[in-house]
């Protein structure tokens, strides 16, 4: 449980840092993006059993209604951030190599990262009770 929480906190920090304006220097954004990608991959790896079970339940029509929207948002996050990561890597050619046609990847990266941020906010709202339970200490009854 502590590992999951640590990954989520670090992923959130790196995600927030990735939106810091880096102007003409790609270094900061690239380092933060790599960190964000690593923690995103770790997050997916840690939750792989949940993803597999929910996908199976969805495909067989056994997904509980209470989990339906959480599953949809999670899958959209997986797709949107996957696209954002790939296009972010491909956009490097336009900044480092001056390859003009690769600039389109930068635009796709910008759009998907903002859509992804919106989905993250929805995801946090969906899981707020669980997040709060990690933050708020439970009073012991002794």
C-alpha positions in Angstrom: 0.0 0.0 0.0 2.8 2.4 0.8 4.4 1.7 -2.6 1.2 2.5 -4.4 0.8 5.8 -2.4 4.4 6.8 -3.0 4.0 6.1 -6.8 0.8 8.1 -6.9 2.3 11.1 -5.0 5.5 11.1 -7.2 3.4 10.7 -10.4 1.3 13.7 -9.3 4.3 15.8 -8.5 6.0 15.1 -11.8 2.7 15.7 -13.7 2.3 19.1 -12.1 6.0 19.9 -12.9 5.4 18.9 -16.5 3.1 21.8 -16.9 5.7 24.4 -15.8 6.7 26.6 -18.8 10.2 25.7 -20.0 10.4 28.3 -22.7 13.3 27.5 -25.1 15.1 24.9 -23.0 13.7 21.4 -23.5 15.9 19.8 -20.8 13.7 20.5 -17.8 10.5 19.4 -19.6 12.2 16.3 -21.0 13.6 15.2 -17.5 10.2 15.8 -15.8 8.4 14.0 -18.7 10.7 11.0 -18.4 10.0 10.9 -14.6 6.3 11.3 -15.2 6.4 8.4 -17.8 8.3 6.2 -15.4 5.8 6.8 -12.5 2.8 6.4 -14.9 4.2 3.0 -16.1 4.8 2.0 -12.5 1.2 3.0 -11.6 -0.2 0.9 -14.5 2.1 -2.0 -13.5 0.9 -1.9 -9.9 -2.7 -1.8 -10.9 -2.4 -4.3 -13.8 -4.5 -7.0 -12.0 -7.4 -4.4 -11.5 -7.1 -3.4 -15.1 -7.2 -7.0 -16.3 -10.1 -7.9 -14.0 -12.2 -4.9 -14.9 -11.6 -5.3 -18.6 -12.7 -8.9 -18.4 -15.8 -7.9 -16.4 -16.5 -5.2 -19.0 -16.2 -7.5 -22.0 -18.4 -10.2 -20.3 -21.0 -7.6 -19.2 -20.4 -8.3 -15.5 -18.9 -4.8 -14.7 -20.8 -3.3 -11.7 -22.5 0.0 -12.5 -20.6 1.6 -9.6 -17.3 0.9 -11.3 -18.4 1.6 -14.9 -17.4 5.3 -15.0 -14.2 4.7 -13.0 -13.2 2.1 -15.6 -14.1 4.3 -18.5 -12.0 7.2 -17.1 -9.1 4.9 -16.3 -9.1 3.5 -19.8 -9.3 7.0 -21.3 -6.4 8.0 -19.1 -4.4 5.1 -20.3 -5.1 6.0 -24.0 -4.7 9.7 -23.7 -1.5 9.6 -21.6 -0.1 6.9 -23.9 -0.6 9.2 -26.9 0.8 12.1 -25.0 4.0 10.2 -24.1 4.6 8.9 -27.6 3.9 12.2 -29.3 6.1 14.0 -26.7 9.0 11.7 -27.6 8.3 12.2 -31.3 8.1 16.0 -30.9 11.8 16.1 -29.8 12.7 16.0 -33.5 11.1 19.4 -34.1 12.9 21.0 -31.2 16.3 19.4 -31.3 16.6 18.6 -35.0 14.5 21.4 -36.4 12.5 18.9 -38.4 9.5 21.1 -39.2 7.0 18.4 -40.1 7.5 16.8 -36.6 6.0 19.9 -35.0 2.6 18.3 -35.4 3.6 15.8 -32.7 4.2 18.8 -30.4 0.7 20.0 -31.0 -0.9 16.6 -30.4 1.2 16.3 -27.3 0.0 19.6 -26.0 -3.7 18.8 -26.6 -3.5 15.3 -25.2 -1.7 16.4 -22.1 -4.4 19.0 -21.4 -7.1 16.5 -22.0 -5.2 14.1 -19.8 -5.0 16.7 -17.0 -8.8 17.1 -17.2 -9.2 13.3 -16.9 -6.8 13.2 -13.9 -9.0 15.8 -12.2 -12.1 13.6 -12.8 -10.1 10.6 -11.6 -9.2 12.3 -8.4 -12.8 13.3 -7.8 -14.0 9.7 -8.4 -11.4 8.4 -5.9 -11.7 11.3 -3.4 -13.0 9.1 -0.5 -10.2 6.7 -1.0 -7.6 9.5 -1.2 -9.0 11.2 1.9 -8.8 7.9 3.8 -5.0 7.8 3.1 -4.6 11.4 4.3 -6.9 11.5 7.3 -5.6 9.6 10.3 -8.1 7.3 11.8 -8.8 7.8 15.5 -8.0 4.7 17.5 -10.6 3.4 20.0 -8.5 2.3 22.9 
